[in-house]
Amino acid sequence: MSTGTAGETIAPDKPSGKPKHRKPTLAHRAEYYTMRATIGALRALPWDAACKVGERLGELGYRPLGIRKNVVEKQIAAAFPELDHPAVVALARDSYRHLGRTFIETALMDSLGKDGVLQLVESVEGWEIVDGVMSKGRGAVMVTGHFGNWELAGSYVAARGVPLDAIVRGMANPLFDGYVNRAREAIGMTVVHDSEAVRRTPRSLRGGRAVAFVADQGVMGLASTFVPFFGRPAKTPRGAAVFALRFEVPVIFVVAIRQPNGRFRIVVERIEAVRTASMDHDVDAIVATFTEHLEKWVRVVPAQYFWQHRRWRRQPPDTPPELRDPSAQP
């Protein structure tokens, strides 16, 4: 998830070195072992029952705990102005239930193994795109967003036998970070810390591997551009597009959408890259296109987006008042 501001060079950000091995604090340990105890108990339950518990835990985050409740409601209201307040509240509650279930699905996924991950998927659209691209041995850049179960999307691709590097950002709790990365690797993904992406990605693409980016959160210090997302400028990582153009590999958009029965629909779409005389323009066009694809699917199932993140927190200084970060407005 290499991502700079619009107008800076298209080079991915310089690596900050190998991931730092932070010493966990007492709070980290308490949080981690509480989480492990909860997951251990849930492993004794059938998959669907455990995931239902996750939904209920997620709903507690909305009410009574109210974790980022105002942020979520304001962002949903801004994205869907046609919704009245009761509809916004219902959608916000559903988004917390979805997030809780996604967390539990991710935490328990290693217990399924590759066959179990494949069985979670009931339909796949566009897989011939992956087969066609990977058969050429040139590698590919895969992008998704914090929508549906993005971890399941990567796990499914790896379980299908695609050699996959997942570019990940370290979590605040190093113990939980290690746990999640081990779960990813158990399914078949190769985990690459974002500080190592500049060094590792070229080698992976030259070796015919796919490299996956979750590319819908612009953060400080990462090369980004501003593209429309629900009509507002949103800072969005450029790294995936930069690597794709520099190494002349295709960009593939993948989402895993949870169905009412708890299983998943995988959708694969090709992001077409048009080369012009301006590589900066070409990079921004790819970023805008995969953001359009993400918005399209969020509009289909809005409760499955990660509204808890302040998506419009960072914007250009000349953004009109009516398009500024809705979560910061009174």
Summary of the structure (lengths in Angstrom):
residues: 330
radius of gyration: 19.3
end to end distance: 31.7
largest distance: 58.1
contacts: 1093
relative contact order: 0.18
helix: 49%
strand: 16%
